[in-house]
Amino acid sequence: MKHILGLVSSVFICMVVHSLPAQAFSPKTLPISQSSDHWKVTIEEPVLDGMQPPKGVADLYKVNVTNIGENVYDATIEVYQEDPVTQTKSRLGTYDIPKTQNFFEHQNLGVSVKSKMIEIVVTWREEPSRMMENEQKDSAQKVKQSFSFRQD
């Protein structure tokens, strides 16, 4: 039953994607990047290693997010693509930056050929969590920055 439901869902998604108007996020030149005091976000050519994206469905990109500021804690990356029909954004993935490194890399991020925009949201804490006297965890305030890459 799960396989049938999955197949029906896949067919429905393909039908919806094929009915959307063609407006692809496809930068004319790569790499493209944006920076802030804390982060540098770069979109580059993917690392295919023999892999080919589904033609007419998705394009692949390499995404790098690097901490160029002070130490951060509990850093998370969320990647969204714009849905040109509903004017909403759908999440492509959520990724944690491991505590042992200050960067994130996704070698083959699939983005719908119908999307004109990718948004990368980085959230983090500027101080580590600490234990209070009552053994409750006290988390520092979470902050975020958004980086939007649009193809007009």
N, C-alpha and C positions, 0 to 999 in steps of 0.2 A: 504494500500500500504506500509506503514512504517513497519507493522508487517511482510509482505512478504520479504521486503528488509532485515530486521533484521534476519529473518530465513535463507535466502540465505547466508548472510554474516557469520552467525554462522556456517553453514554447511561448507562453504569454509574454514574458519579458522580451523575447526576441521580436514578437509582433509589435509591442509598444515601441521598442527602440527603432524598428524599421519604419514606423509611421511618423517619427519625429522629423521636423525639418532639418536639413543639413546645415549645421553651423559648427564646425569643428574647432576645438582648441588645437591649433597646430602652429606654433610660433615659427616665424620665417627663419630665424637664426637661433641656434642653441650653442652654447648654454645661455640661459637668462637667469638673473639672480636679483635678489633684494636683500638689504641688510638693515639691521637696527643696532642699538647699543649692545644687545644681548645675542642676536642670532644672525646668521647668514643662511639664506635659503636659495638653492640653485636647482634648476631643472635642466637636465642634459639629455643627450642621446642615450637610449637604453643599452644595457649590456645583454645582448640577445643570446649569445652562446648557442646558436642553432635554433633558438625558439623564435617562432613567428607569431605576431599578434593575429587574432581573428580578423581577417580582412573585412573592412566595412563596418566593423562593430566597435573596435577599440584600437587606440594607438598606445604605444608603450613609451614611458619616459623614466629616466633615472632621476631620483629626488634625493638631494643632500640637504640636511639641516645640521648646522654646526654652531655650537655655543662659542661666541667670540667675546663674551663678557665675563663677568665674575662667576664663581661657582653657583650652580643651581641644583635643586633637589626635586625629585619626583617629576621630572620632565616628561611630558606626553606630547605626541604629534598626532593631529587629526587632519586627514586630507579629505576635501570635499570637491565635488564637481557640480557645475550648474546644470539644472534641467531647464532647457530653453522653453519647454511647453508650460510648465507650472511655475516657473520663476523661483523655484526652491533649489536647495542644494542637498545633494545626497552624499552620504559619507562613503568614501572608498576604503577607509581603514583607520584604525587607531593603533598607535605604536608607542611603546615606552622606550625612552633612551636609557640604556643600562647605566647603573651607578658608576661603573668602571670606565666609562667613556663619555666624551662631551659632544658626540655627534650621532646622527642617524642617517642611514643610507638605504634606500629602496631601489634596487637595480632595474626592476621592470614593473612600474606602476601602470596599470591599465586604466585609461581614461576613455570614456565614450566618445566616438567620433562626432556625436551630436552636441557635445558640451563645448561652450566657448570660454569657460573660465575654470581655473583650479584655485581653490583656497586652501592654504596650509595654516593651521592654527596650532600654535605652540603654547602650552600651559606649563607652569613650573612654580616652585616655591623658592624664595630667596634665602630661606633659613631651613635647617633640618628640623624634622619633628623631634619633640622631646617628651620625656615622661614627666608627668607632674607628680606631686607627693602622693596623691591618691591612686597612683599607677594608671591613670588615664593618659591617653596619648594626646598631646597638644600639638596640632598641626599648624604650621605657619600659613599665612594667607596665600592663596593661589592667585597667580597673575597670568595674563595671556597677551599674546601678540598674534595678529593675523597678517598673512601675506597673500595678496591676490594677484594672480597672473591671468590676464585677459588677452584674448586674441580678437581684435576688432576687424 
